[in-house]
């Protein structure tokens, strides 16, 4: 399995807190499209079909923690 980038992990972390792509984009001063690309890349690397599945995998593999 490919290693996730810091930005992919950060996007997943903020998704886990309930933020939407627009809020994540604002947080990082990037476009929503770029956020969507980071999340899509993370999904692909994790073998997930949905954002929720990617979060489940990332949490179970201890790639991100829920506060």
C-alpha positions in Angstrom: 0.0 0.0 0.0 1.3 3.4 -1.0 2.1 5.9 1.8 -0.3 8.8 2.1 1.1 12.3 1.9 0.9 14.7 4.9 -1.7 16.8 3.0 -3.8 13.6 2.2 -3.7 12.7 5.9 -4.6 16.2 7.0 -7.6 16.3 4.7 -8.8 13.0 6.1 -8.3 14.3 9.6 -10.4 17.3 8.9 -13.0 15.1 7.2 -13.2 13.0 10.4 -14.1 16.2 12.3 -17.0 16.7 10.0 -15.6 19.5 7.8 -16.6 19.6 4.1 -14.3 20.1 1.2 -15.0 23.9 1.1 -14.0 24.3 4.7 -10.9 22.2 4.3 -10.0 24.3 1.3 -10.4 27.5 3.3 -8.3 26.0 6.1 -5.4 25.3 3.8 -5.9 28.2 1.4 -6.3 25.8 -1.6 -9.1 25.2 -4.0 -12.0 22.7 -3.3 -10.9 20.9 -6.4 -7.4 20.4 -4.9 -9.0 19.1 -1.7 -11.1 16.7 -3.7 -7.9 15.5 -5.5 -6.1 14.9 -2.2 -9.1 12.9 -0.9 -9.4 10.9 -4.1 -5.7 10.1 -4.0 -6.1 8.9 -0.3 -9.1 6.8 -1.3 -7.1 5.2 -4.1 -4.1 4.5 -1.9 -6.3 3.0 0.8 -8.4 1.0 -1.6 -11.6 2.7 -0.4 -14.7 3.3 -2.5 -16.0 6.2 -0.4 -14.8 9.0 1.8 -16.3 7.3 4.8 -14.6 4.0 3.9 -11.3 5.8 3.6 -11.8 7.3 7.0 -12.6 3.9 8.5 -9.4 2.4 7.0 -7.2 5.3 8.0 -8.5 5.2 11.6 -8.2 1.4 11.8 -4.6 1.5 10.5 -3.9 4.3 13.0 -3.0 6.7 10.2 -5.2 9.3 11.8 -6.7 9.7 15.3 -10.0 11.0 16.3 -9.9 13.6 19.0 
